[in-house]
Amino acid sequence: MKKKIELLAPAGSFQVMKACFSAGADAVYMGLSRFSARAFAENADKDDYVQAIDYAHLHGKKLYLTLNTLLKEQELENEVRPLLQPLYEAGLDGIIVQDLGLMRVLYRNFPDLPLHVSTQAAVTDPYHANLLKKLGAVRVVPARELSLREIRRIREESGLQVECFIHGALCYSYSGQCLFSSLVGGRSGNRGRCAQSCRMPYTLFDEKGQRLNKKGEEYLLSLRDLNTLQFLPELFSAGVDSLKIEGRMKKAEYAAGVTSVYRKYLDLLLEIHEKTGEESPEELRKAGYAVDPADEKTLFLLFNRNGFTDGYLRRHNGREMLSLREPAFREEPQVLTETIRRNYIDTPHRSPARLNYRFEEGKPGMLRISTVLDGRHFFCEVFSDFIAERAGSRPAQKEDAEKQLLRLGDSDFAAESIEGVIEGSLFLPVSALNALRRKAVSALNEKILLSYRRKTQKPGIKPQEQLREKPLRYPAYGYAPQADESGKTFSVRLQILVSKRQQLYPALRSSADTIILESTFSEAEEYEEIAENIRAHGKKAFLALPPVFRKEMQDWLNRNREPIRNAGFDGFLIRSLGELSWLDENAFPGRRTADHSLYAMNHETQEFLRECGFSRLTVPLELSEPEIRNMDFSGDTILLYGYLPMMLSANCLLRTASGCDRKNRTLMLSDRMGNRLPAECICRYCLNRILNAVPLSLLSLAPDVRKLGIPEGRLDFTVESEEETGKLIRAFERAYISGEKTEELPLFTRGHFRRKVD
């Protein structure tokens, strides 16, 4: 069977879409002016989008809508359905999404619309993919940090289609797990407005204040652009279904130029496979897969950041992936851009068509037009409004009639052949032939487009598949907020998350109900003793699972199942959906709390997470006070204090700057303004976590927080000393337990509690 792999190109506008189709793309992805992870691309409005869908289908292509941002309650309730309904009815081929609540709404209301899970969802494992499959996902775009082995595993164990980026910009952070732009500039990457903080210069210092990166190498977070032209055989072998080019902010010349190069080599790869049946990269290369240096140069000239990288396909991280020096941007060579414009932009793409005709005296003329689009055969037969008559002095010549019928002009088709007969000596008016041709093209257009049309069903026609038996809504661990004589609630139960041993001692002496251990707090063999100590102080012991659930994390947890089980944790703080499935698979008891990284931004996401088995959610960090009040977090947790995670990265600052020493360390990353951001090297999982320069603190806002009716507040300790931890705990106890008026910290941020994010 002939194998097919989709080549998927970026389109920031209708013009770019057309150019990419001309250059050989099988499909494009395009955003709307609202709810797109590239909000500053041109994008399209609703009416333009229907026109774009029709254009794609008339050329046997596909168009996917990128609606891959987090949606707030009012947006999901009031805007999404009317926005999507005309696109769904026009035959939209798929929608790329991040928001779990949106997936739930789409699965219920637009049952025939294929759901593709965005790389913004940070899917890193088959557990996560399989859970999303139950929400209706048919395709997943895994995190760009995954290796070929991890990509293959997701494909094989989930059965979902896998779409992978093959060219273009790379984020330093796991996509969807970056709050840098949001917290520093108020422009959220999760809302499509990333300010690209990673493209700025930084200086790295060790614990003693010594500079680690060389002068001239300040772009520590700026990854080179991805280029996998040499590694298409590996992606083919890994079972990738769609090859995706990044660049919805780029010009038509870039998008079309890159698409044309990858089209050439994907065709070569598939041709070799069809001839030889080989699938291994080594054999495919032996059979002739090789890249012409001239084509590599074309990609380089179109755009690069001090060269290219093949990304994470063959490595976990590395200095060679970084740009390091200030990128030198320049215009593409005029000769190259003119060639691209001539071949793909100024020359419209047309679908091949075949024409058959027949003209007989005393009968209407017949014209049959047919085409094959994406493996589907379409044809129409139409008849003229005139009756052919015997000619007087000048009968119609076959070549003259065909010349008129072949003039498909500005239609979406180009005739590749024409056959037919003219019976006898007939008079065929030119105007009649032109009208017959236009009639045939119009009928074929209509037939093609009708084959894609859908009817919107009534809301809720497809019930939500139960992910498991719906759990009870757990009470707040048997706790109800304390009330004063006036009846106003003033007490919030505290949870404390500790990352280091010196933070545990003041936490044990506190009035906190629950202590959460970061999984890197100690070796797993020590968990049992630590958990017993916590319970001996009258508190519940929770374990916080890793912030990213990749193979390294899974292997560590699998090796330490028994020590974790023996610790008898009362519950788990979960940062990735895959971790939830891992706990179920291994039958771990205990309550499950969803951390803020699972983004319960709307009630649909809340309901989905509760159906999955979460007994408690954590308020997302990008919701403001009025937005929190507009939702139901009455049984959940709000973060009151902590150095917020700005980035989670598979790359390693220490390895980039001076070389890895395989030690857990907290470095300092200094920006242009002199702000110093703690940067944790978490070697157990080969992960970097960059924290904000100042901590979130809602200390002086206790009266406002209490009014929200959220029963539990969490204090996250990461870099604090024992003394700092103790002072902070006592301050929050006074404010949230005793109800005392408390002064705010000297240096702090409110996050988005008082500042609504765009």
Steps between C-alpha positions, in 0.01 A plus 500: 500500500630842406594694810404863530643766730343843516706811443344773714592865441432821693266766367465839662272620222299390195787601271752289692260205495476513120878524468552198724255291300681598180828399664370153580340509845232237561344714771544831676420619850363848547378697799211734553550854621375369838627203700815416307844429645637745244264789573726747319496311171264638236257211551150510353154601608204263493379586148848480349545165665202344324643622169837350593342164588327491162822588320684218675235244414483602134869412482484174692669654801416533869472798729539473877391773737742584779295589804777400737472749784356474848144627514343686786148431621318774309687426177415132509137565587423789266745510211625160391185331371380788274857541378542135405157407370539644145849351472378160613212513250742601222698183559796613713745208491620517859565726795823527700424562868672539836211567739349186653165669550488599135571140402207392715268755336612407148463128563146555623378762249702437181533121500638462148774760539843333537677619815877549490677560830742792476864491606380768747345213698854368571416136429814303585377145558248235387306524829413862425422424135266215587304714744452768234391229257200445726416867450478444127856578389606335174842662472761630740785744447747388768730733688789602275748377761428133434747257351421275206459210742243691706311607188482141379376385841210750499406392147507129580342503846223753434410424139454873443639673195820686586592837355854628552670831432775466242611860439486843661528671836541308825388615845749469787221388732262213455217664307203575721722491809649848460377798703801724433329746265181487703651583838758751378306683232138401543495332157421133533647237271203284599278769353700542178681820597851387588751786521788255433693562820720206404648704211652755742859499637574357847798442727535186712660500846586214734424483873806713581411772252757396239399553138470173309427596137763669284460856377340501160298189592207665677213344304474205735131434440493558122489167319600478136230422248415137442606333174432127456548464124778247559289303748176440312586126480512485881163673532357267236630199690353633827154490343434873478182576304537874442810715455439853622684817404492784756457862390155658504668837563718461190455640149364306204849471347632322810203266542487404133877469465539269800195297397638444148830365633335256742252396227791398281659279764181354639409390147848350459466313829157359417613402151797306640277329755245404234770352277695316770259448787776615735416693816823516696691829466822320410344305213311802370829690477671208329214497249557863409371743761750785506465876533648735242711771673336756271164429664651530847638837390153608385359431845791684659446806281128511567555532877726374776620598847878462474450163337259213554447215745334162454342562838439229755454208263840348582600677823348610828664843487826664398692821455497455122122554500534862618551811293704662787606798289264780404309382194596682180182538297518595134284512193478191284695526172286668236564230241371234739188690599422587139525135404268400783253773408501398136458128570259497792347840573436657159413162347173378653456135588247317284357150531539279192178425315395287203240613246275289277245648258245398240303712254227355274256665267163569666624431852645709787876491523652288779812577702638269766767629740678278752780528753668295772557687827674341796420154364130581439349499150253777407321554171205692356314483169322812384299583188489820301199727479525503121421231244777426251400579142643412162750763389447710191834601355747472795462186714669484843848355497598256775814692596309831521230353723757338728691826522192669647418211736858491632489864608439426867633847574474613861339178615672264745570244228745449215414255222753222464310331217196543274320245283175509308313491175306738278252294300457650157539854374368717785475866592629548860491862620803608703273657762315169540826307547617749762169476686517118494856507639403739781198287582715187529758665724229644724330161533828329585582764761161453661528123502844507661404752767171326582694181573670682788198681644361403842186579693531624856332268743323615810733578795574199710388249233814294569531430872832539673665162532555422865870469565427301814221471750445860604659554843335672789587864551729460799459746787800708596652213701224533759568871543257790481623863513492648850255788556504795736196629696379711207479188285773609257750230417858589580700181534669316213668166556867504391696250295878525484716367217866447590791440264793485747559343840549832679147600397342190657577587862305827516223337295465225762467761775229688307122472517488378139266212432712345225868490408591423139844361419655583163601166350862624498488580874692180577570154371187285479631263767463785750138579414354255751688645797423859396129425444476334843662806657247726328208289620649489850458878503130461420527590133430328172794409276472557125753438223538749214569311178746636240408816307544314168422131450757369255687171478762603756228585750303185424809280533584656837145452629487142372825416676365648821142369503543309824668777706224737384232244587657428837494869589120483492454854373157645569495656157691623196547840335482433127651727232433290187200289400730209423592479869136444589482196272829370641358515853188315384701236318701432814195515729634769729244613756469858618337821387603667176549875478545667161770766509461840334688369193187304398328834433142469627414830329130423439227282645525245217865434586407482868235239429734298278770492767250394766371225271859381465514454876648820640350583838652845509617756244748785534395843374691580176761774534364699205155567645428834666292546815174584314552201268558268795186634666306423181581128534452230760820422689310441825671169573843584364838662565649838420870578495575772757878510487789374292764575238292422193640271230566715192640225281542124503772399257661180380805707425763565766641844574801358680589263218466784249712747697774292658422130484278264699628377838192281572425681825174658603578870513318831515665756274403861433394628158533878467303695239576839338335684787710325763217278626630169627291193435576177691572222251478148642693215343292194589739225398280208608275577204750699290274804523554872550244712680534878482318688777378857521737757651255580782241274664126508459346622824135550591593560864334839541203400286370238745159674542447499121618141460273378781198651323563267207391204711801287414567283807869433456805713425842368407847631577769374260858507628782454251816705573416629851719428802367348822479843664321658202259208482411532867440876482283468193290220648435701816402807298249305291361329811431839653331625183304189397447303822475771766355766274755765600582790272850432368747714308611380162848367421766755397541345152211314341259473207126451501530297180173535315279523808466873448612519136291333235708322239439570131 
